[in-house]
Amino acid sequence: MLYREAGQFKTTYAADQQVFPIRQDRIAVAALLVVAFVGVPLFANQYWLSAILTPFLILALATLGLNILTGYAGQLSLGTAAFMAVGAFMAYNFALRLPWMPILVSFMLAGLCAAAVGIVFGLPSLRIKGFYLAVATLACQFFVLWALQRVGWFTNDSASGVITAQKMVILGYTFESPADKYMLTLCVVAVLAVLAKNMLRSETGRKFMAVRDMDIAAEVIGIRMMQTKLLAFGISSFYCGVAGALYAYAYLGTVEPEAFNLDLSFRILFMVIIGGVGSILGSFMGAAFIVLLPIFLNTVAGPIEHLLGITLPSGLMSNLELIVFGALIIFFLIVEPHGLARLWQIGKEKLRLWPFPH
Amino acid sequence: MNWQFFVEVLVSGLLAGIMYSLVALGFVLIYKASGVFNFAQGAMVFFAALTFVSLVERGMNFWIAVVVTLAVMVVVGIAIERLVLRPLVNQPQITLFMATIGLTFVLEGLAQLLWGSQPHGLELGIPDVPIQWLADNANINISQFDVFAGLIAGALVAGLAVFFQTTRIGRALRAVADDHQAALAVGIPLRQIWAIVWAVAGFVALVAGLMWGARNGVQFALTFIALKALPVLILGGFESVAGAIVGGLIIGASEKLAEVYLGPYVGGGIESWFPYVLALAFLLIRPEGLFGERRIERV
């Protein structure tokens, strides 16, 4: 009844081709943005801002990056965290060596560095695909972390390997409180998400999808394989690099190689799977799901413990978390291989008919 | 650079490579029979080793513990077939791969939930000391344990080869590996075969777990050796048992040699990524690995 596009006529091509062609969608997105930009900073407390919402946005950005590569261009990567690490460390170095530069510029330059690394490690994708490529990207994961730990220039010869991130300063304003950091992250994520959305419905995005669906056929119809695959790696790594810089600066507050281990790569891959392969909305949903799941499990465990009058050892909890996590992945793959985004879509279809059956 | 030292490094590398091969073998078995790239093999190794060591520590006889662990692994294999693979039949390979990543988490969590997460020592009764004869006569230090592990791996490969080549089930396995549908058409029970393959992979995981456990202790780090088996796989090719062995030897030897002779120049610790880069460089020349099947692609 509410969600129905009947009566919305398009009279111009521009109106027909806009990102959200249905008015209700536009209203919903606008409302969401208002909540995110105005409501959340006003009403959310420190814990929510710094421990849940900021990491959620950052991980959503990384997920988006991986989704461009895996979901749209069809190249499986297990080296996401390495690209993030490149972003974080290059941002650190830019901020260290060019302190007058606004931090956002450092982040973007760091993203470009990550893109360059991504392109280098994307080169094998021209020859190999599938599992072989997945393993090849693991090489990136290990090599990059090793290089960051061994080459003194990256860490500015820090003895401990854990560096405190510099303050984020843009034109004299320092982003320090959780709300500041949240707003900065939100702005970056929002802009990059809009760019991604538009890129993926442009020629570039369609090329990616052609390569994903069948690369030989794509080549036959004249899509340049090298250009397209490397572009996918580059753009994806750019997103991951920026996410990595934000992860270090706006969330952790430290720049350290250990934060970007293989585990993070897997977590981001799971966000892609659970959220929905090849969906921007799905990237956000997947990130929200994986960020909230441990918190949810802990919250549920409390009352259960209370009810049974026992205390679960913390080791047990973390193992249970692992099991639930893994089981959920399998469950999602079996029940809904297209993830939460697909469920959302089905929900919308249902909503169009509601409350009438036909 | 003296030659004794070189031989020492080379042989220890080769023997370490055999240990990688043991893990890679589990991957190959499952990939051959079902086309699933089983990322959970490392977790299976960990699960098997932890189960075994916990049983022994609770006072169970060595051989009974082996049998019980084997039974557990068979049950795990069948459960995986029933709960994970069967609902995912006909899905793209990448989906199955991701499902096994999920499986990794479940197995790791389950193992530690059941047996606790503290590291255990594992004693197989073979001391990790240099072979006296070689040390005396040629001045080369090669661990007795490594040689023993090599022999076990050799026996395992030979056993598997016989199993694959001569037994009825082995032939059925090869048929399934060649073509699922054709195998079904001639009356091979696919589900049963998959359960058997996963059980055999569980057995291989147990052997690998015992070897690695005795070497490094049974602890969570055991799951990472699966990652070391991956370059072995891409070097040797996913479909080839021989490839797993040869790849393992190459990776083991080259990583040790690189660490010793190349490491000092670049700051050491290159063991973590050298195998991958080696395998990667190799893939650029031959994308299907040493013994992998050449893909023919059509539009």
Interface residues (C-beta under 8 A of the other chain):
Chain A: L76 P124 R127 I128 G130 F131 Y132 A134 V135 A136 L138 A139 F142 F143 W146 Q149 R150 V151 M214 I216 A217 V220 L262 F266 L269 F270 I273 G315 L316 N319 L320 E321 L322 I323 F325 G326 A327 L328 I329 I330 L333 I334 P337
Chain B: F37 L83 V84 P87 L88 Q91 Q93 I94 T95 F97 M98 A99 I101 G102 L103 T104 F105 V106 L107 E108 G109 L110 Q112 L113 G116 S117 L227 L230 P231 L233 I234 F238 V266 G267 G268 G269 I270 S272 W273 Y276 V277 A279 L280 L283 L284 P287 E288 G289 E297 R298 V299
